[in-house]
Amino acid sequence: MKKIVKICVLLLVIIIIANIWLPIHSLAVTKKQTMIKPIQANGNGIEAFPQSYQTLLKKLVNTTGHTNWKFQAFYTDIDWNELISNETIHLTNTIALSDSYPSSWYCSCHKQGDVGYYCASKEIISYYLDPRNFLTEPTIFQFLNLSNTTEVSVSQIEKAVEQTFLDGSANGMRYAQMIYDAAKASGENAYSIICKIFQELGRGKKGELPEVVSGKDTEYPNTYNFFNYGATDGENNRKRALAFAAQEGWNTPYKAMVEGAKKIASNYLQQGQNTKYTFKFDIVGNDTSEMFSHQYMTNIEDPLGQALNLYDMYNANGLLNQELTFIIPVYKNMPTYVKLPSTETGNLGYVSSNATSVYLRNGPGGVGSGYTNIMALRKDTIVQILQTGINGWTKVSYQGIVGYMAEQYVTPVNLKKDVYQVPNSSELPFEDVSADEWYYEAIRYTYQKGIIKGANDTEFKPNTKISRGMMVTILWRMVGEPKVTGGKNFPDVKTNDYYYYAVKWASAKGIVNGYNSGKFAPNDDITREQLAVILQNYSKYMKRDVSKTTNLSKFKDGYKTTGYAQPAVKWAVATGVISGKDKGTRLDPQGTATRAEASAMIYNYFTKIKGDR
């Protein structure tokens, strides 16, 4: 029988981390490799992983139904033994002293880092380093891309911090609003920010502020540090955190929240350490000199604790069915399996639950069978399998104790060694652009030329409409973003708009004119015929021949082309800039152009008119 002990696990995590002070080994770092570049693959990405990962990820999707989740394989190029060697340097990883933890979890050096935290053993470090041990629904959240675009509202943040010390206000502003603003300013997931604060300062109680955010310290009055940034293991870590905050000028809660989040994002997320796992384990860089030292905390259990909290927040707010992206590392020469430290031998299996424990019972039966529990074994405990197929139960031995477990929670350990082979991937970093799509070559061309950028780091959004302001900006990029003199002043184009100089340039060169109303309407979706007009005007500006023309009658909707746009559309069709939809039968002149269609027309312009490749 399975014992659901998630609440107990979370309480244990809270006890472990309530007073942890996480070290900042380096307050600023610049790496040659500034972004994790995971392998892109079609579908959900599982096929890009080695076989042992695939088995676990497929089981995860099949049991949870999260078919919208995406998994990105991050082939680190790090040898497993090199990883272990660097991560087992004394006090790089520590673990809380607990009577419930066996002595095998602690290093024989007996060195203490922060108060109550001791150097972790090679065996337990190896366990927490192996991503395959955490590919279950709650624990996989330590690989969640914290730079993703999950939209979290202020009300959802309020729900996440309810009855904690963050359930309140300072200087007339709710802490939830501060967190929302911090997420916007830093680009980090709002729930991730909350988890980090709780991990550093505990949850506390409503109305009871931790010392480092109370503003009442006598030595550093009106100084705040929500992230304990600048603290290191050992005595007086709170003072070091406040000293750092004072140096940074964090003299209001709002400034400490927003500027602290921005600093962490700058020094971690923007360096490619954009998951809870990579906050803990610095595996991002081109060589060893750029790795292993820039780690936000020493507590080996921190990524797991934050993963459980992240999962709970997503679950409580009904966000689990969103498209979430998980970046999961793969190492060279990984062992066939790494489970909790064990001396068991023979036919081995492990307790394959999620973030739960499973009962070992004195007979092959659950509640009502007359059999009773012997003990609870935590997830990933190694057992010796003695007999299987006993009416849904498995007979096992653990440290000489023989008992029975439901067979669905006992899995034989993996004995097949993975081959580290980086699969062929798309030339593009976008998971929503497959190589077999009609627009792939056009997007590849325009992206690599720097003409059209991605919507974000991992998405191009080919089917999203493109605006008039964006289209003019793209043309401006095509000529190197020249300085602008002259041009029209449109009332709806402001100096601080990203497209301001592009519109000024395009109007000065006769590429755009705006509407009869005098406005440019930069945020309007551009139609296909408008795009043809702009491209023809651009060709004139580039001193290209635009006299080529053709009849539009071959298109069943060619007659719908607006009069002013007909010369440009005829030119675009004649030159191959526009090829038509539905196998060339439909022109769709009034249809709004997508980012993919704009890429295709620009690609056609460069390759058919300019002759570029």
DRENDO-488836 format. One line per 3 residues: number of its first residue (from 1); their letters; for each residue x, z, y of C-alpha. Coordinates in nm, 3 decimals. Layout:
BEGIN
NUM) a) X/Z/Y  ...
REM end
This chain:
BEGIN
1) mkk) 0.000/0.000/0.000  0.127/-0.085/0.343  0.151/0.188/0.601
4) ivk) 0.101/0.054/0.951  0.330/0.266/1.162  0.367/0.053/1.470
7) icv) 0.266/0.343/1.695  0.526/0.561/1.526  0.787/0.293/1.564
10) lll) 0.710/0.258/1.931  0.720/0.636/1.981  1.056/0.643/1.808
13) vii) 1.178/0.364/2.034  1.057/0.554/2.339  1.234/0.870/2.223
16) iia) 1.551/0.673/2.162  1.554/0.492/2.493  1.386/0.737/2.728
19) niw) 1.715/0.865/2.870  1.943/0.570/2.806  2.167/0.452/3.089
22) lpi) 2.286/0.103/3.031  2.632/-0.009/3.142  2.706/-0.304/3.361
25) hsl) 3.038/-0.434/3.235  3.056/-0.695/3.508  2.841/-0.709/3.818
28) avt) 2.900/-1.079/3.872  3.023/-1.351/3.645  3.053/-1.725/3.667
31) kkq) 3.065/-1.922/3.346  3.144/-2.284/3.291  2.839/-2.308/3.068
34) tmi) 2.567/-2.181/3.298  2.269/-2.254/3.080  2.196/-2.216/2.711
37) kpi) 2.146/-2.568/2.581  1.939/-2.530/2.265  1.870/-2.818/2.033
40) qan) 1.554/-3.007/2.126  1.331/-3.130/1.847  0.988/-3.279/1.801
43) gng) 0.697/-3.054/1.715  0.765/-2.682/1.725  1.138/-2.722/1.664
46) iea) 1.160/-2.545/1.328  1.320/-2.844/1.155  1.626/-2.810/1.381
49) fpq) 1.721/-2.479/1.216  1.920/-2.406/0.898  1.712/-2.354/0.586
52) syq) 1.710/-1.972/0.585  1.571/-1.973/0.939  1.315/-2.241/0.856
55) tll) 1.172/-2.036/0.571  1.112/-1.736/0.795  0.981/-1.932/1.093
58) kkl) 0.736/-2.130/0.882  0.611/-1.804/0.732  0.570/-1.664/1.085
61) vnt) 0.362/-1.960/1.202  0.155/-1.974/0.883  0.070/-1.604/0.889
64) tgh) -0.001/-1.575/1.263  -0.146/-1.917/1.340  0.068/-1.953/1.651
67) tnw) 0.108/-2.329/1.620  0.165/-2.352/1.995  0.488/-2.152/1.984
70) kfq) 0.812/-2.346/2.027  1.144/-2.254/1.864  1.476/-2.379/2.000
73) afy) 1.787/-2.356/1.784  2.089/-2.244/1.986  2.395/-2.354/1.788
76) tdi) 2.652/-2.121/1.940  2.966/-2.267/1.779  3.072/-1.904/1.718
79) dwn) 3.203/-1.805/1.375  3.018/-1.508/1.230  3.340/-1.317/1.160
82) eli) 3.458/-1.376/1.517  3.124/-1.245/1.643  3.147/-0.929/1.432
85) sne) 3.509/-0.873/1.529  3.426/-0.876/1.900  3.105/-0.676/1.876
88) tih) 3.260/-0.399/1.665  3.517/-0.300/1.927  3.460/0.074/1.960
91) ltn) 3.172/0.173/2.191  3.071/-0.187/2.261  2.760/-0.100/2.062
94) tia) 2.618/0.249/2.029  2.319/0.401/1.856  2.121/0.717/1.926
97) lsd) 2.206/1.025/1.723  1.903/1.093/1.504  1.839/1.297/1.190
100) syp) 1.632/1.005/1.061  1.931/0.769/1.069  2.174/0.768/0.775
103) ssw) 2.545/0.830/0.831  2.615/0.464/0.741  2.473/0.366/1.079
106) ycs) 2.755/0.541/1.265  3.118/0.438/1.303  3.373/0.666/1.139
109) chk) 3.548/0.703/1.480  3.268/0.943/1.590  3.317/0.838/1.952
112) qgd) 3.036/0.916/2.196  2.936/0.676/2.470  2.643/0.795/2.677
115) vgy) 2.514/1.141/2.600  2.351/1.136/2.257  2.474/0.785/2.172
118) yca) 2.757/0.722/1.928  2.962/0.422/1.824  2.760/0.213/1.579
121) ske) 2.896/0.109/1.239  2.993/-0.247/1.153  2.706/-0.261/0.903
124) iis) 2.429/-0.171/1.146  2.579/-0.390/1.420  2.578/-0.683/1.177
127) yyl) 2.214/-0.614/1.098  2.106/-0.624/1.463  2.318/-0.932/1.532
130) dpr) 2.154/-1.142/1.260  1.855/-1.318/1.424  1.695/-1.380/1.084
133) nfl) 1.604/-1.010/1.063  1.372/-1.038/1.362  1.170/-1.354/1.303
136) tep) 0.838/-1.171/1.274  0.554/-1.168/1.524  0.647/-0.862/1.730
139) tif) 1.023/-0.857/1.686  1.081/-1.227/1.770  1.005/-1.145/2.132
142) qfl) 1.370/-1.047/2.178  1.432/-1.426/2.173  1.155/-1.510/2.421
145) nls) 1.281/-1.733/2.701  1.255/-1.494/2.996  1.275/-1.786/3.239
148) ntt) 0.953/-1.934/3.108  0.652/-2.014/3.321  0.407/-1.755/3.188
151) evs) 0.180/-1.677/3.483  0.116/-1.303/3.501  -0.131/-1.185/3.762
154) vsq) -0.112/-0.863/3.962  -0.413/-0.731/3.772  -0.238/-0.796/3.440
157) iek) 0.069/-0.614/3.569  -0.155/-0.323/3.674  -0.287/-0.307/3.318
160) ave) 0.066/-0.304/3.174  0.181/-0.012/3.393  -0.139/0.191/3.376
163) qtf) -0.080/0.568/3.363  0.298/0.524/3.398  0.503/0.613/3.704
166) ldg) 0.458/0.252/3.818  0.083/0.309/3.846  0.090/0.382/4.216
169) san) 0.202/0.273/4.561  0.492/0.309/4.800  0.484/0.233/5.171
172) gmr) 0.131/0.101/5.135  0.209/-0.149/4.857  0.124/-0.120/4.489
175) yaq) 0.419/-0.126/4.250  0.235/-0.398/4.058  0.250/-0.623/4.364
178) miy) 0.622/-0.549/4.400  0.677/-0.652/4.038  0.477/-0.968/4.092
181) daa) 0.688/-1.055/4.396  1.008/-0.971/4.208  0.911/-1.210/3.928
184) kas) 0.841/-1.488/4.177  1.165/-1.429/4.363  1.389/-1.401/4.057
187) gen) 1.228/-1.645/3.815  1.215/-1.377/3.546  0.904/-1.308/3.343
190) ays) 0.708/-1.020/3.504  0.657/-0.846/3.169  1.032/-0.866/3.109
193) iic) 1.092/-0.690/3.440  0.848/-0.413/3.344  1.012/-0.369/3.005
196) kif) 1.355/-0.344/3.164  1.235/-0.073/3.403  1.075/0.123/3.121
199) qel) 1.384/0.083/2.908  1.600/0.219/3.189  1.382/0.492/3.336
202) grg) 1.119/0.564/3.071  0.747/0.526/3.133  0.699/0.866/3.291
205) kkg) 0.361/0.973/3.418  0.144/0.853/3.701  0.254/1.024/4.020
208) elp) 0.584/1.150/3.876  0.868/0.929/3.994  1.208/0.929/3.824
211) evv) 1.490/1.057/4.041  1.651/0.718/4.104  1.330/0.574/4.254
214) sgk) 1.200/0.884/4.431  1.410/0.836/4.746  1.469/1.213/4.753
217) dte) 1.828/1.240/4.637  2.017/1.463/4.882  2.338/1.259/4.867
220) ypn) 2.163/0.920/4.877  1.831/0.973/5.055  1.588/0.681/5.083
223) tyn) 1.779/0.493/4.814  1.613/0.330/4.512  1.729/0.164/4.191
226) ffn) 1.453/0.060/3.951  1.690/-0.114/3.708  1.963/0.152/3.702
229) yga) 2.187/-0.133/3.808  2.552/-0.028/3.844  2.527/0.272/3.612
232) tdg) 2.766/0.313/3.320  2.772/0.536/3.014  2.868/0.900/3.064
235) enn) 2.800/1.186/3.300  2.660/1.133/3.651  2.529/0.787/3.568
238) rkr) 2.230/0.841/3.797  2.465/0.903/4.087  2.653/0.584/4.011
241) ala) 2.326/0.392/4.007  2.226/0.539/4.345  2.573/0.474/4.489
244) faa) 2.541/0.110/4.387  2.192/0.089/4.538  2.317/0.241/4.863
247) qeg) 2.598/-0.014/4.875  2.343/-0.294/4.825  2.118/-0.156/5.099
250) wnt) 1.821/-0.089/4.871  1.659/0.154/5.112  1.294/0.077/5.029
253) pyk) 1.120/0.055/4.692  1.021/-0.307/4.765  1.376/-0.412/4.846
256) amv) 1.512/-0.235/4.539  1.253/-0.402/4.315  1.285/-0.757/4.447
259) ega) 1.658/-0.765/4.525  1.741/-0.585/4.199  1.545/-0.842/3.999
262) kki) 1.714/-1.126/4.186  2.060/-0.981/4.122  1.996/-0.943/3.750
265) asn) 1.855/-1.296/3.730  2.157/-1.432/3.915  2.409/-1.253/3.696
268) ylq) 2.232/-1.296/3.362  1.942/-1.542/3.340  2.114/-1.802/3.551
271) qgq) 2.430/-1.764/3.345  2.236/-1.862/3.033  2.173/-1.508/2.912
274) ntk) 1.798/-1.557/2.934  1.663/-1.360/2.637  1.664/-0.988/2.558
277) ytf) 1.902/-1.069/2.271  2.155/-1.243/2.497  2.127/-0.968/2.760
280) kfd) 2.266/-0.745/2.486  2.501/-0.986/2.310  2.706/-1.214/2.535
283) ivg) 2.729/-1.528/2.322  2.702/-1.783/2.602  3.013/-1.969/2.712
286) ndt) 3.254/-2.247/2.628  3.517/-2.024/2.467  3.587/-1.662/2.379
289) sem) 3.717/-1.585/2.727  3.364/-1.639/2.863  3.189/-1.430/2.598
292) fsh) 3.137/-1.080/2.460  3.217/-0.879/2.775  2.917/-0.944/3.001
295) qym) 2.660/-0.730/2.820  2.391/-0.539/3.002  2.367/-0.242/2.771
298) tni) 2.540/-0.069/2.481  2.236/0.056/2.287  2.221/-0.166/1.977
301) edp) 1.846/-0.111/1.946  1.760/-0.215/2.300  1.653/-0.576/2.225
304) lgq) 1.417/-0.455/1.952  1.264/-0.188/2.174  1.202/-0.433/2.456
307) aln) 1.071/-0.695/2.213  0.802/-0.456/2.090  0.702/-0.373/2.446
310) lyd) 0.691/-0.741/2.545  0.476/-0.824/2.245  0.233/-0.544/2.327
313) myn) 0.193/-0.666/2.685  0.128/-1.025/2.577  -0.112/-0.909/2.309
316) ang) -0.303/-0.671/2.536  -0.358/-0.945/2.793  -0.459/-1.217/2.546
319) lln) -0.149/-1.430/2.610  -0.018/-1.468/2.256  -0.178/-1.809/2.216
322) qel) 0.006/-1.953/2.514  0.288/-2.200/2.455  0.581/-1.959/2.432
325) tfi) 0.941/-2.065/2.379  1.190/-1.868/2.171  1.563/-1.945/2.187
328) ipv) 1.724/-1.831/1.861  2.102/-1.830/1.800  2.270/-1.981/1.494
331) ykn) 2.628/-1.895/1.397  2.891/-2.061/1.180  2.957/-1.924/0.832
334) mpt) 2.672/-1.675/0.838  2.638/-1.463/0.524  2.345/-1.538/0.296
337) yvk) 2.171/-1.223/0.421  2.236/-0.911/0.631  1.994/-0.625/0.584
340) lps) 2.008/-0.253/0.654  2.325/-0.087/0.514  2.287/-0.037/0.140
343) tet) 2.478/0.036/-0.179  2.211/-0.109/-0.407  2.325/-0.359/-0.671
346) gnl) 2.154/-0.587/-0.920  1.847/-0.804/-0.854  1.795/-0.727/-0.485
349) gyv) 1.501/-0.762/-0.254  1.411/-0.624/0.087  1.108/-0.471/0.253
352) ssn) 0.961/-0.773/0.430  0.714/-0.632/0.677  0.698/-0.691/1.051
355) ats) 0.780/-0.386/1.265  0.637/-0.152/1.004  0.725/0.067/0.711
358) vyl) 0.590/0.022/0.360  0.503/0.296/0.114  0.683/0.336/-0.215
361) rng) 0.420/0.469/-0.460  0.437/0.640/-0.798  0.226/0.374/-0.967
364) pgg) 0.105/0.014/-0.928  -0.209/0.084/-0.727  -0.336/0.156/-0.379
367) vgs) -0.591/0.395/-0.237  -0.842/0.506/-0.499  -0.613/0.425/-0.790
370) gyt) -0.499/0.783/-0.838  -0.140/0.697/-0.744  0.028/0.862/-0.447
373) nim) 0.298/0.785/-0.195  0.657/0.881/-0.268  0.814/0.778/0.064
376) alr) 0.800/0.514/0.335  1.075/0.253/0.351  1.146/0.087/0.682
379) kdt) 1.156/-0.288/0.738  1.462/-0.464/0.587  1.551/-0.180/0.350
382) ivq) 1.729/-0.316/0.042  1.574/-0.228/-0.295  1.655/-0.322/-0.652
385) ilq) 1.376/-0.526/-0.809  1.304/-0.400/-1.162  0.982/-0.581/-1.253
388) tgi) 0.742/-0.820/-1.081  0.389/-0.947/-1.140  0.226/-0.610/-1.211
391) ngw) -0.123/-0.691/-1.084  0.010/-0.758/-0.735  0.272/-0.484/-0.745
394) tkv) 0.649/-0.482/-0.787  0.853/-0.208/-0.954  1.163/-0.124/-0.751
397) syq) 1.443/0.129/-0.729  1.574/0.277/-0.406  1.869/0.516/-0.416
400) giv) 1.780/0.603/-0.773  1.411/0.664/-0.696  1.184/0.435/-0.897
403) gym) 0.844/0.339/-0.762  0.604/0.056/-0.686  0.541/-0.155/-0.376
406) aeq) 0.280/-0.420/-0.303  0.454/-0.745/-0.399  0.366/-0.916/-0.069
409) yvt) 0.604/-0.676/0.104  0.902/-0.724/-0.127  1.101/-1.046/-0.084
412) pvn) 1.411/-1.147/-0.281  1.714/-1.171/-0.056  1.832/-1.518/0.034
415) lkk) 2.121/-1.627/-0.189  2.167/-1.983/-0.065  2.431/-2.021/0.204
418) dvy) 2.331/-2.221/0.509  2.525/-2.523/0.622  2.613/-2.510/0.994
421) qvp) 2.525/-2.861/1.096  2.405/-2.932/1.447  2.123/-3.187/1.412
424) nss) 2.103/-3.497/1.620  1.904/-3.424/1.931  1.746/-3.613/2.212
427) elp) 1.969/-3.713/2.502  1.720/-3.529/2.720  1.676/-3.153/2.761
430) fed) 1.295/-3.186/2.760  1.097/-3.067/2.462  0.792/-3.267/2.573
433) vsa) 0.967/-3.607/2.570  1.002/-3.750/2.221  1.237/-4.039/2.149
436) dew) 0.954/-4.243/1.999  0.733/-4.238/2.310  0.688/-4.558/2.514
439) yye) 0.829/-4.391/2.824  1.138/-4.233/2.663  1.393/-4.492/2.780
442) air) 1.255/-4.494/3.134  1.266/-4.115/3.162  1.614/-4.105/3.009
445) yty) 1.736/-4.361/3.262  1.581/-4.205/3.572  1.681/-3.852/3.467
448) qkg) 2.044/-3.940/3.392  2.067/-4.132/3.720  1.942/-3.821/3.903
451) iik) 1.639/-4.009/4.035  1.361/-3.801/3.877  1.432/-3.444/3.780
454) gan) 1.252/-3.236/3.522  0.953/-3.022/3.612  1.169/-2.733/3.487
457) dte) 1.467/-2.684/3.256  1.280/-2.768/2.936  0.983/-2.983/3.045
460) fkp) 0.952/-3.320/3.214  0.569/-3.316/3.209  0.534/-3.693/3.167
463) ntk) 0.154/-3.692/3.195  0.139/-3.492/3.517  0.030/-3.685/3.825
466) isr) 0.293/-3.765/4.085  0.226/-3.710/4.454  0.299/-3.936/4.748
469) gmm) 0.548/-3.685/4.885  0.735/-3.667/4.555  0.743/-4.045/4.518
472) vti) 0.896/-4.093/4.861  1.148/-3.818/4.782  1.247/-4.006/4.466
475) lwr) 1.312/-4.325/4.667  1.515/-4.123/4.916  1.729/-3.991/4.630
478) mvg) 1.780/-4.347/4.507  1.972/-4.429/4.826  2.170/-4.108/4.837
481) epk) 1.948/-3.895/5.066  2.074/-4.049/5.393  2.043/-3.875/5.727
484) vtg) 1.732/-3.971/5.918  1.691/-4.095/6.273  1.352/-4.196/6.405
487) gkn) 1.051/-4.224/6.182  0.693/-4.116/6.232  0.580/-3.762/6.292
490) fpd) 0.286/-3.703/6.058  0.077/-3.394/6.141  0.060/-3.293/5.774
493) vkt) 0.437/-3.318/5.711  0.615/-3.003/5.828  0.988/-2.955/5.883
496) ndy) 1.014/-2.700/5.603  0.849/-2.925/5.343  1.085/-3.049/5.072
499) yyy) 0.976/-3.409/5.141  1.012/-3.389/5.523  1.335/-3.589/5.556
502) avk) 1.232/-3.830/5.281  0.906/-3.916/5.461  1.089/-3.952/5.794
505) was) 1.339/-4.188/5.635  1.075/-4.394/5.451  0.858/-4.434/5.760
508) akg) 1.160/-4.528/5.970  1.251/-4.802/5.721  0.899/-4.940/5.692
511) ivn) 0.857/-4.825/5.333  0.552/-4.608/5.410  0.303/-4.607/5.696
514) gyn) 0.051/-4.338/5.615  -0.328/-4.363/5.638  -0.544/-4.492/5.923
517) sgk) -0.624/-4.130/6.006  -0.262/-4.083/6.110  -0.188/-3.850/5.823
520) fap) 0.053/-3.911/5.538  -0.130/-3.693/5.279  0.191/-3.599/5.091
523) ndd) 0.008/-3.397/4.829  -0.235/-3.672/4.732  -0.177/-3.823/4.389
526) itr) -0.030/-4.170/4.431  -0.222/-4.462/4.281  -0.058/-4.737/4.082
529) eql) -0.130/-4.996/4.350  0.009/-4.768/4.623  0.322/-4.727/4.414
532) avi) 0.352/-5.106/4.386  0.325/-5.138/4.766  0.590/-4.874/4.824
535) lqn) 0.827/-5.033/4.571  0.782/-5.376/4.726  0.854/-5.232/5.072
538) ysk) 1.155/-5.057/4.926  1.275/-5.391/4.785  1.240/-5.549/5.128
541) ymk) 1.445/-5.266/5.275  1.708/-5.329/5.006  1.703/-5.700/5.107
544) rdv) 1.568/-5.819/4.774  1.356/-6.131/4.728  0.991/-6.028/4.712
547) skt) 0.835/-6.374/4.712  0.765/-6.388/4.340  0.393/-6.372/4.261
550) tnl) 0.137/-6.431/3.989  -0.237/-6.431/3.921  -0.402/-6.103/3.824
553) skf) -0.684/-6.266/3.629  -0.517/-6.193/3.294  -0.610/-5.829/3.348
556) kdg) -0.974/-5.748/3.291  -0.968/-5.515/3.592  -0.731/-5.713/3.813
559) ykt) -1.014/-5.782/4.058  -1.029/-5.409/4.138  -0.699/-5.427/4.325
562) tgy) -0.752/-5.345/4.692  -0.696/-5.637/4.930  -0.400/-5.490/5.119
565) aqp) -0.225/-5.410/4.789  -0.277/-5.746/4.614  0.050/-5.912/4.730
568) avk) 0.252/-5.611/4.617  0.072/-5.578/4.284  0.111/-5.952/4.215
571) wav) 0.483/-5.919/4.292  0.514/-5.613/4.068  0.341/-5.791/3.779
574) atg) 0.541/-6.114/3.829  0.873/-5.927/3.826  0.783/-5.698/3.536
577) vis) 0.777/-5.382/3.747  0.420/-5.334/3.621  0.332/-5.445/3.269
580) gkd) -0.021/-5.315/3.236  -0.194/-5.073/3.003  -0.375/-5.114/2.672
583) kgt) -0.134/-5.378/2.542  -0.122/-5.552/2.879  -0.497/-5.603/2.916
586) rld) -0.570/-5.348/3.189  -0.401/-5.303/3.526  -0.572/-4.981/3.639
589) pqg) -0.476/-5.031/4.006  -0.686/-4.739/4.130  -0.561/-4.503/3.861
592) tat) -0.326/-4.228/3.969  0.028/-4.273/3.844  0.184/-4.016/3.614
595) rae) 0.546/-3.905/3.619  0.603/-4.121/3.310  0.447/-4.428/3.477
598) asa) 0.650/-4.375/3.793  0.965/-4.348/3.580  0.873/-4.672/3.401
601) miy) 0.812/-4.866/3.725  1.139/-4.744/3.877  1.323/-4.821/3.552
604) nyf) 1.173/-5.171/3.554  1.275/-5.217/3.916  1.637/-5.125/3.847
607) tki) 1.671/-5.323/3.525  1.462/-5.632/3.610  1.528/-5.670/3.982
610) kgd) 1.863/-5.505/4.045  1.995/-5.593/3.701  2.125/-5.241/3.631
613) r) 2.148/-5.084/3.288
REM end
